[in-house]
Amino acid sequence: MILALLFTLLPTAPAQQAADWNFLSDPSVFRDVHGMLPAYLKKRAFAMLGRREESISHVARMADLESRRGRLRERIWSYLGERPARTPLNARIAGTLDRDGYTIEKVIFESRPHFYVTANLYLPKGGKAPYPAILFPLGHERGAKAHAAWQECLAGLARRGFVALAWDPIGQGERIQFYDEDWHGSKLDGSTVEHSILGMQSLLMGENVAQYTIWDGIRALDYLVSRPEVDPKRVGCTGNSGGGTHTAYLAALDDRIQVAAPSCYMTSWRRMLESIGPQDGEQVFPFFLRDGFDYPDYIYAFGGKPFLMLTAIRDFFPIGGARATFAEAKEVLGRLGLASKVEMFEADDGHGYSKPRREAAYRWFTRWLQGREDDSPEAPLTLASEEELQCTRTGQVKSSIPGATDVFTLNLETARKLRAGRTLSADAIRARAREATAYETQAGPPRITSYGRLARPACRVEKITFESEPGILLPALLFLPEGGSRRKPAVLLADGKGKASAAADAESLAAKGYIVLAPDLRGFGETEPPLDRRDYFVRNFGDYENTWNALLTGKTMPGMRAGDVARGIGLLAERADVDPARLWVIGRGAAATAALFATLFDDRIHGLLVEGMLSSYDSVVRERILQGNVDQMAPAALRYFDLPAVAGAIAPRRVGVFNAVNPIGQELPLSRLKEEYAGLPSTVETGVRPREQPFVELAGRFLGR
C-alpha cells in the first residue's frame, strides 16, 4: 500500500528547458522519487520480519527454543567466517593499581598470535575467593577502558564481590588500528569508522569484522575463568552500546556465560529501520533479516538463562523497539515457564551506562550469581587516569610491542591466500558472481511511461520511466537520432552521477547514429535517497544505510543495479529501430561496477566500456582506507573472483577499462592499471583517457570497432 502511494504517476509533464534533464523530482509529477529505494528495501525487510513473527508464534517447547538457538549460532558463525584457533594467550601482568576496596591488574594477552589485547582486571579486596565474575565488553566512547562510566561500573562490581574484566576493543584505547603519530590518535573519525572500513574489507572475503571483536571477547573470557580467584560456573556479561552488542553476541555464543545484562543496545529491527538504520560494521550481519532473525533471537539463543535488558527512554536505539522485543521474549519464554528469566529496566535518560542502569545491573547480578538481594547505592569513586590504566609503554600496542599485528594485516594475509587459490573458469566466475551480487532477472518487457519529448539539433529526446522490478521505476532519457529507417546500434549509458551528467555525451553519441538510453540506476541521479552529509557514515562511505538495508535482506546494491542495466537493455532490444546484435553498455563512476556485472550476466550485451570504475576488490583490502564506494561491494567476492577476472570472463565480448580508480577515488596510473588487469584475454583493453580528450571520442573509437 505504501509503495502504491509512492508511485502514483500523473500525466506527462510539460516540456522543460533542454538543460533540465531531471523531471521526476517535482512532487507534483512523482510522489517521492528520492524515497523510492529506501521504501523498496524497507518493504522487503518488513515482509521478512512479518514472516519471522509467524514462525515465532510456533515456539511452544524447549526443543523449539533449542532449535532456534542452534540455528542462530550456526548462522552467526557463518557470517563471521572461519572460526579462529584457540592459540596460547601468553598473558602477562604489566602493572597493578591499589584502589579503595579493589585492585586493578593491567593485563596483556594475545587473542590470536601477535594480536595483543590490553585489559584491566578488577579484583575485590574483601570477601572470599572464588568470586563470581563479570565479562565487560566496552562501548565506543572515547577513553576505552578508562572511560568514566566503565570505571564506575567495574569498580561497583568489584566492591560487591565480583571479579570484572574489561579490554580495549579494536580501534579504541591502546588498540587503535589506524593510528597516526601526528594526530596522536586515529586518522579516522572515531572507532566506528575504523570498524566499518575494516568491516567492508572483511565483507569482501566472506567475513565480518565482528569475528575479531567477538573472538577477543571469547579469549577474554578464557583468561577470566583461568584466574584462580574466579568461579567459572558463576560468570555474567554486561556492557553498554557496542558493549551491549557484544554482551548479546557473547551470551548467544558462549555457554559459560550464565547471566547477561546488555545496556543501550536491545531494540527491534523494525524500529531501527524506521529510525537510525544500521550502525557500524560489527553491529550488522548481512542476510540477518533474510535468515529470519531479529533482536529477540539473542535472548532465545541464551537458552532461558537470566537476561536483563537495560534501556534508556531517550536513547537513539529506539525504546519502542526495546519494548516490543521485551514483550515478545516475555511471551515466548512464558510459554516455556521461563518468564522470570527475562526482565527489562528503563531509565528516563539518554545513551550511556548511567547510574540507574548500573545499579539495576548490580541488583541483577547479585541476585543470580550471589544468591542475594542488594539495593545499596553506588559509592563515590576517584577515577584513574587513562595513563594510569594503560598497559603498554607508549599507550599504543603498535608502537610498544615489536611484531604486533593488526586487523588490516590479518585481512591482507587472508586476501593473499584467497587470491592464490582462485582458479575458476569463466562459467564458474559467472555463477559465483551471480551468487555474490544476489543478481535476479525479471521476466517480460519493462513497463514504460512517457513524460514528454524534447527536440535537439541532431536527435529527439524522450523522457521516460521504466519499471526495473515491482517497486522500482527508473527515470531515463532516450536519445533517438534523426533520419533513416534502418536499425541502429544502441548504447545504455549509466553514470554514477545520474542521467543529467550523461546527457551531453549521450546527445553526442546520438549525433553519431547511436540510440542511447541514459537511466538513473536506483540510488543515482533523481533516485538518490536523501543523504545527511553531516552523518559520518555518509561522509566516509556514501549510501551506507541503503547498502546495509539491502544486505540485511539478501540483496546487494551492485546486483540490483546490474538488474536495472539488464532491464534497460531489454527495453532497447524490444525496439524496432534497434539492432539487437549491436547493444553496448557504458558505465561511468559508481555505475561502472553494476555495468560490469550486467555485461557478465547478460549475453545480449555486445560489449562494455567502463570509465572511473573501482579497479578491483582486492585493492579495497590492499589499501588501508576506502571512501564513498560502500555501495559497490559484493559479499564474499574475493573468495572466488575479483573485478578484473569478471572483465576477463566476459570474453569473447570486448571490454574497455579506462581511468580506473583506487578505493579513495584517485585515478590509477596506466602502469598500475595494466598490472591489475594483466593476464586477461586480449578482448580486455585498458587505458587512461587524457583529460583534454572528450569522452565521446573514446566512446566512439571503442564502440566503432
C-alpha positions as CSV (number, residue, x, y, z in Angstrom):
1,M,0.0,0.0,0.0
2,I,2.9,2.4,0.9
3,L,4.6,1.8,-2.5
4,A,1.3,2.2,-4.3
5,L,1.1,5.7,-2.8
6,L,4.7,6.4,-3.5
7,F,4.4,5.5,-7.2
8,T,1.3,7.4,-8.1
9,L,2.1,8.9,-11.5
10,L,0.4,12.0,-13.0
11,P,0.0,12.8,-16.7
12,T,3.0,13.8,-18.8
13,A,4.9,16.8,-17.6
14,P,5.1,19.8,-19.9
15,A,8.3,20.3,-21.9
16,Q,11.2,21.8,-19.9
17,Q,14.4,23.6,-20.9
18,A,16.8,21.3,-22.7
19,A,19.4,21.7,-19.9
20,D,17.0,20.4,-17.3
21,W,17.2,16.6,-17.7
22,N,15.5,15.8,-14.3
23,F,11.7,15.6,-14.4
24,L,10.5,13.4,-11.6
25,S,11.8,15.3,-8.5
26,D,8.9,17.6,-8.6
27,P,6.3,16.0,-6.2
28,S,3.5,17.2,-8.5
29,V,4.9,14.7,-11.1
30,F,6.1,11.8,-8.9
31,R,5.3,11.5,-5.3
32,D,8.7,10.7,-3.8
33,V,11.3,9.5,-6.2
34,H,14.1,10.1,-3.6
35,G,12.4,7.8,-1.1
36,M,11.8,5.0,-3.6
37,L,14.9,2.9,-2.9
38,P,14.6,3.2,0.9
39,A,10.8,2.3,0.7
40,Y,11.5,-0.7,-1.5
41,L,14.2,-2.1,0.9
42,K,12.1,-1.4,4.0
43,K,9.1,-3.1,2.4
44,R,11.3,-6.2,1.8
45,A,12.6,-6.1,5.4
46,F,9.2,-5.7,7.0
47,A,7.8,-8.6,5.0
48,M,10.7,-10.8,6.3
49,L,10.1,-9.6,9.8
50,G,6.4,-10.5,9.4
51,R,7.3,-14.0,8.3
52,R,9.6,-14.3,11.4
53,E,6.8,-13.2,13.7
54,E,4.7,-16.0,12.3
55,S,7.5,-18.6,12.9
56,I,8.0,-17.3,16.5
57,S,4.3,-18.0,17.2
58,H,5.0,-21.7,16.9
59,V,7.8,-21.8,19.6
60,A,6.0,-23.8,22.3
61,R,8.5,-26.3,23.6
62,M,12.1,-26.2,24.9
63,A,13.0,-28.2,21.8
64,D,11.7,-25.4,19.6
65,L,13.8,-22.9,21.6
66,E,16.9,-25.1,21.3
67,S,16.4,-25.5,17.6
68,R,16.2,-21.7,17.1
69,R,19.2,-21.2,19.4
70,G,21.3,-23.7,17.4
71,R,20.3,-22.1,14.1
72,L,21.2,-18.6,15.2
73,R,24.6,-19.8,16.4
74,E,25.3,-21.6,13.2
75,R,24.3,-18.6,11.1
76,I,26.4,-16.1,13.2
77,W,29.5,-18.2,12.8
78,S,28.8,-18.4,9.0
79,Y,28.5,-14.6,9.0
80,L,31.8,-14.2,10.9
81,G,33.8,-16.6,8.7
82,E,36.2,-19.3,9.7
83,R,36.4,-19.8,13.4
84,P,39.9,-18.9,14.7
85,A,42.1,-21.4,16.5
86,R,42.4,-21.2,20.3
87,T,46.1,-20.3,20.5
88,P,48.1,-19.6,23.7
89,L,47.0,-16.4,25.4
90,N,50.6,-15.7,26.7
91,A,49.0,-13.4,29.3
92,R,51.2,-11.2,31.4
93,I,50.5,-8.5,34.1
94,A,52.0,-5.2,33.2
95,G,51.3,-3.5,36.5
96,T,48.9,-3.2,39.4
97,L,46.9,-0.3,40.9
98,D,45.8,-0.3,44.5
99,R,42.3,1.3,44.9
100,D,39.7,1.7,47.6
101,G,38.1,-1.7,48.1
102,Y,39.7,-3.3,45.0
103,T,42.8,-3.6,42.9
104,I,43.3,-3.3,39.1
105,E,45.7,-5.5,37.3
106,K,46.9,-4.3,33.9
107,V,46.9,-7.3,31.6
108,I,48.1,-8.0,28.1
109,F,47.2,-11.2,26.3
110,E,47.1,-12.5,22.7
111,S,43.7,-13.4,21.3
112,R,45.5,-14.6,18.2
113,P,49.2,-14.9,17.6
114,H,50.8,-11.4,17.9
115,F,47.3,-9.8,18.1
116,Y,47.6,-8.2,21.5
117,V,44.7,-7.2,23.7
118,T,45.1,-4.7,26.5
119,A,42.8,-5.2,29.5
120,N,42.1,-4.2,33.1
121,L,41.1,-6.8,35.7
122,Y,39.2,-5.6,38.7
123,L,39.7,-7.8,41.8
124,P,37.8,-7.4,45.1
125,K,39.8,-6.9,48.3
126,G,37.1,-8.3,50.6
127,G,35.1,-11.5,50.6
128,K,36.4,-14.9,49.8
129,A,37.5,-16.4,46.6
130,P,36.5,-17.9,44.3
131,Y,34.3,-15.0,43.3
132,P,31.7,-14.7,40.6
133,A,32.9,-12.8,37.6
134,I,31.7,-10.3,35.0
135,L,32.9,-10.1,31.5
136,F,32.7,-6.4,30.5
137,P,32.9,-5.6,26.7
138,L,33.2,-1.9,26.1
139,G,31.2,0.6,24.1
140,H,32.5,3.1,21.6
141,E,33.0,6.0,24.0
142,R,36.4,7.7,23.9
143,G,38.9,6.7,26.6
144,A,38.0,3.0,26.1
145,K,38.7,1.1,29.4
146,A,39.4,4.4,31.1
147,H,36.0,5.9,30.3
148,A,34.3,7.2,33.5
149,A,31.1,5.2,33.3
150,W,33.0,2.0,32.7
151,Q,35.3,2.6,35.7
152,E,32.2,3.4,37.8
153,C,30.6,0.1,36.9
154,L,33.7,-2.0,37.1
155,A,34.6,-0.6,40.5
156,G,31.0,-1.0,41.6
157,L,31.1,-4.7,40.7
158,A,34.4,-5.3,42.4
159,R,33.2,-3.7,45.6
160,R,30.3,-6.0,45.5
161,G,32.5,-9.1,45.3
162,F,32.8,-9.7,41.6
163,V,36.0,-10.1,39.5
164,A,35.4,-7.9,36.4
165,L,37.4,-7.8,33.2
166,A,37.3,-5.0,30.6
167,W,39.5,-4.8,27.5
168,D,40.2,-2.3,24.7
169,P,38.2,-3.1,21.6
170,I,39.9,-2.8,18.2
171,G,40.0,0.9,17.2
172,Q,40.0,2.2,20.8
173,G,42.3,2.8,23.7
174,E,45.6,1.2,23.2
175,R,44.4,-0.7,20.1
176,I,43.8,2.0,17.5
177,Q,44.1,0.3,14.1
178,F,44.6,3.4,12.0
179,Y,46.9,5.2,14.5
180,D,48.5,8.5,13.2
181,E,51.6,9.7,15.1
182,D,50.9,13.3,14.1
183,W,47.3,13.2,15.4
184,H,48.2,11.2,18.4
185,G,45.1,9.2,17.6
186,S,43.2,7.6,14.8
187,K,43.4,9.2,11.4
188,L,39.7,8.4,11.0
189,D,36.5,9.8,12.5
190,G,36.5,7.6,15.6
191,S,36.3,3.8,16.2
192,T,33.0,3.3,14.4
193,V,34.6,4.4,11.1
194,E,37.6,2.2,11.8
195,H,35.2,-0.7,12.4
196,S,33.2,0.0,9.2
197,I,36.3,0.3,7.0
198,L,37.6,-3.0,8.3
199,G,34.1,-4.3,8.0
200,M,34.0,-3.6,4.3
201,Q,37.3,-5.3,3.8
202,S,36.2,-8.3,5.8
203,L,32.9,-8.4,3.9
204,L,34.6,-8.9,0.6
205,M,36.3,-12.0,2.0
206,G,33.1,-13.5,3.3
207,E,33.8,-12.5,6.9
208,N,32.7,-9.8,9.3
209,V,34.8,-7.6,11.4
210,A,32.8,-8.8,14.4
211,Q,34.9,-12.0,14.1
212,Y,37.8,-10.0,15.6
213,T,35.7,-8.3,18.3
214,I,33.8,-11.5,19.3
215,W,36.9,-13.6,19.3
216,D,38.6,-11.1,21.6
217,G,35.7,-11.4,23.9
218,I,35.8,-15.2,23.9
219,R,39.5,-15.2,24.6
220,A,39.0,-12.6,27.3
221,L,36.6,-15.0,28.9
222,D,39.2,-17.7,28.6
223,Y,41.5,-15.6,30.6
224,L,38.9,-14.6,33.1
225,V,37.9,-18.1,34.0
226,S,41.5,-19.2,34.1
227,R,42.1,-17.0,37.1
228,P,42.2,-18.8,40.5
229,E,40.1,-16.0,42.0
230,V,37.2,-16.8,39.7
231,D,34.4,-19.3,40.0
232,P,34.0,-20.4,36.3
233,K,30.4,-21.6,37.0
234,R,29.3,-18.1,38.0
235,V,30.0,-15.8,35.1
236,G,27.9,-12.8,33.8
237,C,28.4,-10.4,31.0
238,T,27.4,-6.7,30.6
239,G,28.3,-3.7,28.5
240,N,26.8,-0.6,27.0
241,S,26.2,0.3,23.4
242,G,28.9,-1.6,21.4
243,G,29.4,-3.4,24.7
244,G,25.7,-4.2,24.8
245,T,26.0,-5.5,21.3
246,H,28.8,-7.8,22.3
247,T,27.0,-8.8,25.5
248,A,24.2,-10.1,23.3
249,Y,26.7,-11.8,20.9
250,L,28.8,-13.5,23.6
251,A,25.8,-14.6,25.6
252,A,24.3,-16.2,22.5
253,L,27.6,-17.9,21.5
254,D,29.3,-19.0,24.7
255,D,27.6,-21.3,27.2
256,R,30.0,-20.3,30.0
257,I,28.0,-17.1,30.5
258,Q,25.2,-17.6,32.9
259,V,23.7,-14.2,33.3
260,A,23.5,-11.3,30.8
261,A,22.6,-7.6,31.0
262,P,23.2,-5.6,27.8
263,S,22.7,-1.9,28.1
264,C,21.6,0.5,25.4
265,Y,21.5,-2.0,22.5
266,M,18.5,-4.3,22.5
267,T,15.7,-2.9,20.3
268,S,14.0,-4.3,17.2
269,W,14.9,-4.2,13.5
270,R,11.5,-2.8,12.6
271,R,12.1,0.3,14.8
272,M,15.8,0.5,13.7
273,L,14.7,0.6,10.0
274,E,12.2,3.3,10.8
275,S,14.7,5.5,12.7
276,I,18.5,5.4,12.7
277,G,19.1,2.4,10.5
278,P,22.1,0.0,10.5
279,Q,25.1,1.1,12.6
280,D,28.8,0.3,12.3
281,G,30.4,-2.8,10.8
282,E,30.5,-5.1,13.7
283,Q,26.8,-4.4,14.6
284,V,25.3,-5.6,11.4
285,F,25.3,-9.1,9.8
286,P,24.4,-9.4,6.1
287,F,21.4,-11.6,5.5
288,F,20.3,-11.4,9.2
289,L,16.7,-10.5,8.3
290,R,16.6,-12.8,5.2
291,D,17.6,-15.7,7.5
292,G,14.6,-14.9,9.8
293,F,16.2,-13.3,12.8
294,D,15.6,-10.2,14.9
295,Y,16.9,-8.8,18.3
296,P,14.8,-11.2,20.5
297,D,16.7,-14.1,19.0
298,Y,19.7,-13.2,21.0
299,I,17.6,-13.8,24.1
300,Y,16.4,-17.1,22.8
301,A,19.9,-18.1,22.0
302,F,20.8,-17.6,25.7
303,G,18.6,-20.6,26.3
304,G,16.3,-19.3,29.0
305,K,19.1,-18.1,31.4
306,P,18.6,-14.7,33.2
307,F,18.7,-11.9,30.7
308,L,18.1,-8.2,31.7
309,M,17.5,-5.6,29.0
310,L,18.9,-2.2,30.3
311,T,17.3,0.6,28.3
312,A,17.1,4.4,28.1
313,I,13.8,6.1,27.1
314,R,15.7,8.8,25.2
315,D,18.3,6.5,23.6
316,F,18.9,6.6,19.9
317,F,18.4,2.8,20.0
318,P,14.6,3.1,19.8
319,I,12.8,2.5,23.1
320,G,9.7,1.3,21.2
321,G,11.8,-1.4,19.7
322,A,13.2,-2.5,23.1
323,R,9.6,-2.7,24.5
324,A,8.5,-4.7,21.5
325,T,11.4,-7.1,21.9
326,F,10.8,-7.5,25.6
327,A,7.1,-8.1,25.1
328,E,7.8,-10.8,22.5
329,A,10.5,-12.5,24.6
330,K,8.4,-12.4,27.8
331,E,5.5,-14.0,26.0
332,V,7.6,-16.7,24.2
333,L,9.6,-17.6,27.3
334,G,6.4,-17.5,29.3
335,R,5.1,-20.4,27.3
336,L,8.1,-22.4,28.5
337,G,7.7,-21.4,32.2
338,L,10.8,-19.1,31.9
339,A,9.1,-15.6,32.1
340,S,11.0,-14.7,35.2
341,K,14.3,-15.1,33.4
342,V,13.9,-12.1,31.2
343,E,13.3,-8.6,32.5
344,M,13.7,-5.0,31.3
345,F,14.8,-1.9,33.1
346,E,14.0,1.6,31.7
347,A,15.7,4.8,32.8
348,D,14.4,8.2,31.7
349,D,17.8,9.3,30.3
350,G,19.9,9.0,27.1
351,H,22.5,6.7,25.7
352,G,25.2,5.5,28.1
353,Y,25.8,3.3,31.1
354,S,24.2,5.7,33.5
355,K,24.0,5.2,37.3
356,P,20.4,3.9,37.3
357,R,21.2,1.2,34.8
358,R,24.5,0.3,36.6
359,E,22.6,-0.1,39.9
360,A,20.0,-2.2,38.1
361,A,22.8,-4.4,36.8
362,Y,24.3,-4.8,40.3
363,R,20.9,-6.0,41.6
364,W,20.5,-8.5,38.7
365,F,24.0,-10.0,39.1
366,T,23.9,-10.2,42.9
367,R,20.5,-12.0,42.7
368,W,21.5,-14.6,40.1
369,L,25.3,-15.0,40.8
370,Q,25.5,-14.4,44.5
371,G,22.0,-15.6,45.6
372,R,21.2,-12.4,47.5
373,E,19.4,-9.1,47.1
374,D,21.5,-5.9,47.1
375,D,19.8,-2.5,46.8
376,S,22.8,-0.5,48.1
377,P,23.6,2.6,46.1
378,E,26.8,3.0,44.1
379,A,29.6,4.5,46.2
380,P,31.6,7.6,45.1
381,L,34.7,6.8,43.1
382,T,38.0,8.5,42.4
383,L,38.7,7.8,38.8
384,A,42.0,6.6,37.5
385,S,43.6,8.4,34.5
386,E,43.9,6.9,31.1
387,E,47.7,6.9,31.6
388,E,47.4,5.0,34.9
389,L,45.3,2.3,33.3
390,Q,47.3,1.8,30.2
391,C,49.1,-1.5,29.8
392,T,51.8,-0.5,27.2
393,R,54.7,1.8,27.5
394,T,53.5,4.3,24.8
395,G,49.8,3.8,25.2
396,Q,49.6,2.0,21.9
397,V,50.2,-1.6,21.1
398,K,51.6,-0.9,17.7
399,S,54.4,1.3,19.0
400,S,55.1,-0.6,22.2
401,I,55.2,-4.3,21.2
402,P,57.6,-5.4,18.4
403,G,55.9,-7.7,15.9
404,A,52.3,-6.7,17.0
405,T,49.9,-7.3,14.1
406,D,46.5,-5.5,13.4
407,V,43.2,-6.3,11.6
408,F,44.4,-4.8,8.3
409,T,47.4,-7.0,8.2
410,L,45.5,-10.1,9.1
411,N,42.9,-9.3,6.4
412,L,45.7,-8.7,4.0
413,E,47.1,-12.2,4.7
414,T,43.6,-13.8,4.3
415,A,43.2,-11.9,0.9
416,R,46.6,-13.2,-0.2
417,K,45.7,-16.8,0.5
418,L,42.3,-16.4,-1.3
419,R,44.0,-14.8,-4.3
420,A,46.5,-17.6,-4.6
421,G,43.7,-20.2,-4.5
422,R,41.4,-18.6,-7.2
423,T,41.4,-20.7,-10.4
424,L,37.8,-20.5,-11.6
425,S,36.6,-20.8,-15.2
426,A,34.6,-18.1,-16.8
427,D,31.4,-20.1,-16.3
428,A,32.2,-20.6,-12.6
429,I,33.0,-16.9,-12.2
430,R,29.7,-16.0,-13.7
431,A,27.9,-18.4,-11.3
432,R,29.8,-17.2,-8.2
433,A,29.3,-13.5,-9.2
434,R,25.5,-14.1,-9.5
435,E,25.6,-15.5,-6.0
436,A,27.7,-12.8,-4.5
437,T,25.7,-10.0,-6.0
438,A,22.3,-11.7,-5.5
439,Y,21.5,-10.8,-9.1
440,E,18.0,-11.6,-10.3
441,T,16.4,-11.4,-13.7
442,Q,12.9,-10.0,-14.4
443,A,10.6,-11.7,-16.9
444,G,8.9,-9.8,-19.7
445,P,9.4,-6.3,-21.1
446,P,9.5,-3.4,-18.7
447,R,6.5,-1.1,-18.3
448,I,7.3,2.2,-19.8
449,T,5.7,5.6,-19.2
450,S,6.4,8.7,-21.3
451,Y,6.9,12.2,-19.8
452,G,7.3,14.2,-23.0
453,R,9.8,14.9,-25.7
454,L,12.5,17.4,-26.5
455,A,13.8,18.3,-30.0
456,R,17.6,18.7,-30.3
457,P,19.6,19.6,-33.4
458,A,20.7,16.0,-34.2
459,C,18.2,13.9,-32.3
460,R,15.0,13.9,-30.3
461,V,14.9,13.1,-26.6
462,E,12.1,11.1,-24.8
463,K,11.7,11.4,-21.1
464,I,10.5,8.1,-19.8
465,T,10.4,5.8,-16.7
466,F,10.7,2.1,-17.0
467,E,9.9,-0.5,-14.3
468,S,13.0,-2.4,-13.3
469,E,11.1,-4.6,-10.9
470,P,7.9,-4.1,-8.8
471,G,8.5,-1.0,-6.6
472,I,11.4,0.4,-8.7
473,L,10.6,2.9,-11.5
474,L,13.7,4.4,-13.1
475,P,13.7,7.8,-14.9
476,A,15.6,7.8,-18.1
477,L,16.4,9.8,-21.2
478,L,16.1,8.1,-24.6
479,F,18.1,9.8,-27.3
480,L,16.9,9.0,-30.8
481,P,18.9,10.0,-33.9
482,E,17.0,11.7,-36.7
483,G,16.8,10.1,-40.2
484,G,16.8,6.7,-41.7
485,S,14.6,3.6,-41.1
486,R,17.4,1.0,-40.7
487,R,18.1,-0.5,-37.4
488,K,20.7,1.4,-35.4
489,P,23.3,0.4,-32.8
490,A,22.2,1.2,-29.3
491,V,24.1,2.2,-26.1
492,L,22.9,2.2,-22.5
493,L,25.0,4.9,-20.7
494,A,24.9,4.6,-16.9
495,D,26.5,7.3,-15.0
496,G,27.1,7.2,-11.2
497,K,26.1,10.9,-11.1
498,G,22.9,10.2,-12.9
499,K,21.4,10.8,-16.4
500,A,21.9,14.6,-16.2
501,S,25.6,14.0,-16.1
502,A,25.4,11.6,-19.0
503,A,23.1,13.8,-21.2
504,A,25.7,15.8,-23.1
505,D,27.7,12.7,-24.1
506,A,24.5,10.8,-24.8
507,E,23.5,13.5,-27.2
508,S,26.9,13.4,-28.9
509,L,26.6,9.7,-29.4
510,A,23.2,10.1,-30.8
511,A,24.6,12.6,-33.3
512,K,26.9,9.7,-34.4
513,G,23.9,7.5,-35.1
514,Y,23.5,5.6,-31.8
515,I,20.3,5.2,-30.0
516,V,21.2,6.0,-26.4
517,L,19.4,5.2,-23.2
518,A,20.6,7.1,-20.1
519,P,18.9,5.9,-17.0
520,D,19.1,6.8,-13.4
521,L,20.0,3.5,-11.9
522,R,18.4,3.1,-8.4
523,G,20.2,5.4,-5.9
524,F,21.7,7.6,-8.6
525,G,20.5,10.9,-10.1
526,E,16.9,11.7,-9.3
527,T,16.5,8.5,-7.4
528,E,19.3,9.3,-5.0
529,P,17.9,8.9,-1.4
530,P,18.1,11.8,1.0
531,L,21.6,11.6,2.5
532,D,22.6,13.6,5.5
533,R,26.1,14.8,4.6
534,R,26.8,15.6,8.2
535,D,26.5,12.0,9.2
536,Y,29.9,10.4,9.5
537,F,28.8,7.2,7.7
538,V,27.6,9.2,4.7
539,R,30.8,11.4,4.8
540,N,33.0,8.3,4.8
541,F,31.1,5.7,2.9
542,G,28.3,7.2,0.8
543,D,24.9,5.5,0.8
544,Y,25.8,3.3,3.8
545,E,22.2,2.8,5.2
546,N,20.6,1.5,2.0
547,T,23.7,-0.6,1.2
548,W,23.3,-2.4,4.6
549,N,19.5,-2.5,4.4
550,A,19.9,-4.3,1.1
551,L,22.5,-6.7,2.6
552,L,20.2,-7.4,5.6
553,T,17.5,-8.6,3.2
554,G,19.7,-10.7,1.0
555,K,20.2,-8.1,-1.8
556,T,23.3,-6.1,-2.9
557,M,23.5,-2.7,-4.5
558,P,25.7,-3.8,-7.4
559,G,23.4,-6.8,-8.0
560,M,20.2,-4.7,-8.0
561,R,21.8,-2.0,-10.3
562,A,23.1,-4.7,-12.7
563,G,19.4,-5.8,-12.8
564,D,18.5,-2.2,-13.7
565,V,21.0,-2.2,-16.5
566,A,19.7,-5.5,-17.8
567,R,16.1,-4.1,-17.8
568,G,17.3,-1.1,-19.8
569,I,18.9,-3.4,-22.3
570,G,15.7,-5.3,-22.5
571,L,13.9,-2.1,-23.3
572,L,16.3,-1.3,-26.1
573,A,16.3,-4.8,-27.5
574,E,12.5,-4.7,-27.9
575,R,12.6,-1.5,-30.0
576,A,12.0,-2.0,-33.7
577,D,14.6,0.7,-34.6
578,V,17.4,-1.0,-32.6
579,D,19.8,-3.6,-34.0
580,P,19.8,-6.2,-31.2
581,A,23.2,-7.5,-32.4
582,R,24.8,-4.2,-31.6
583,L,23.8,-3.4,-28.0
584,W,26.6,-1.8,-25.9
585,V,26.8,-0.7,-22.3
586,I,28.9,2.2,-21.0
587,G,29.3,2.5,-17.2
588,R,30.9,5.5,-15.5
589,G,32.0,6.2,-12.0
590,A,29.9,4.5,-9.3
591,A,27.7,2.9,-12.0
592,A,30.6,1.1,-13.7
593,T,30.7,-1.9,-11.3
594,A,27.0,-2.6,-12.0
595,A,27.6,-2.2,-15.7
596,L,30.4,-4.8,-15.5
597,F,28.3,-7.3,-13.7
598,A,25.3,-6.8,-16.0
599,T,27.5,-7.4,-19.0
600,L,28.8,-10.6,-17.4
601,F,25.3,-11.9,-16.8
602,D,23.5,-10.7,-20.0
603,D,24.7,-12.1,-23.3
604,R,22.5,-9.7,-25.2
605,I,25.2,-7.0,-24.5
606,H,27.7,-6.9,-27.3
607,G,30.5,-5.1,-25.3
608,L,31.3,-2.9,-22.4
609,L,33.2,0.4,-21.8
610,V,33.8,1.5,-18.2
611,E,35.5,4.6,-17.0
612,G,36.3,5.6,-13.4
613,M,35.4,2.1,-12.1
614,L,36.9,0.8,-8.8
615,S,39.9,-1.1,-10.2
616,S,39.5,-4.2,-8.1
617,Y,38.0,-5.5,-4.9
618,D,41.5,-6.6,-3.9
619,S,42.6,-3.0,-3.8
620,V,40.0,-2.4,-1.1
621,V,41.8,-4.9,1.1
622,R,45.3,-3.8,0.0
623,E,44.7,-0.1,0.8
624,R,44.1,0.9,4.4
625,I,41.3,3.4,3.6
626,L,38.2,3.4,1.4
627,Q,35.8,6.2,0.8
628,G,32.5,6.7,-0.9
629,N,32.2,3.2,-2.5
630,V,30.4,1.1,0.1
631,D,27.5,0.5,-2.4
632,Q,29.9,-1.3,-4.8
633,M,30.7,-4.2,-2.5
634,A,29.7,-7.8,-3.1
635,P,29.9,-10.1,0.0
636,A,32.5,-12.9,-0.2
637,A,33.5,-11.9,-3.8
638,L,37.2,-12.3,-3.1
639,R,36.7,-15.9,-2.1
640,Y,36.1,-16.7,-5.8
641,F,36.8,-13.8,-8.1
642,D,37.8,-10.1,-8.5
643,L,36.6,-7.4,-10.9
644,P,39.5,-7.9,-13.4
645,A,38.5,-11.6,-13.6
646,V,34.9,-10.6,-14.2
647,A,36.1,-8.5,-17.2
648,G,38.1,-11.4,-18.5
649,A,35.1,-13.8,-18.1
650,I,33.1,-11.6,-20.5
651,A,35.3,-12.7,-23.4
652,P,34.9,-13.1,-26.3
653,R,32.9,-9.9,-26.0
654,R,35.0,-6.8,-25.7
655,V,35.6,-4.8,-22.5
656,G,37.4,-1.5,-22.2
657,V,38.5,-0.4,-18.7
658,F,39.7,3.2,-18.6
659,N,40.7,5.6,-15.8
660,A,40.1,3.1,-13.1
661,V,40.3,4.4,-9.5
662,N,41.6,3.2,-6.2
663,P,39.4,2.9,-3.1
664,I,39.5,6.6,-2.3
665,G,38.7,7.6,-5.9
666,Q,42.2,8.5,-7.2
667,E,42.9,7.5,-10.8
668,L,45.5,4.8,-11.2
669,P,48.5,5.4,-13.4
670,L,48.5,3.4,-16.6
671,S,51.2,1.1,-15.4
672,R,49.3,0.2,-12.2
673,L,46.1,-0.3,-14.2
674,K,47.8,-2.7,-16.6
675,E,49.3,-4.6,-13.7
676,E,45.8,-5.0,-12.1
677,Y,44.5,-6.4,-15.4
678,A,47.5,-8.4,-16.6
679,G,47.0,-11.9,-17.9
680,L,43.5,-11.4,-19.2
681,P,42.2,-12.2,-22.7
682,S,43.1,-9.8,-25.4
683,T,39.5,-8.7,-25.6
684,V,40.1,-6.7,-22.4
685,E,41.6,-3.3,-23.2
686,T,42.9,-0.9,-20.5
687,G,43.9,2.7,-20.8
688,V,43.8,6.2,-19.5
689,R,41.8,8.9,-21.3
690,P,43.7,12.2,-21.3
691,R,41.7,15.0,-19.6
692,E,41.8,17.0,-22.8
693,Q,40.2,14.2,-24.8
694,P,36.4,14.4,-24.9
695,F,34.8,11.2,-23.6
696,V,32.7,10.8,-26.7
697,E,35.9,10.4,-28.8
698,L,37.0,7.5,-26.6
699,A,33.5,6.0,-26.7
700,G,33.2,6.5,-30.5
701,R,36.5,4.8,-31.1
702,F,35.7,1.9,-28.8
703,L,32.2,1.3,-30.0
704,G,33.1,1.7,-33.6
705,R,35.4,-1.3,-33.8
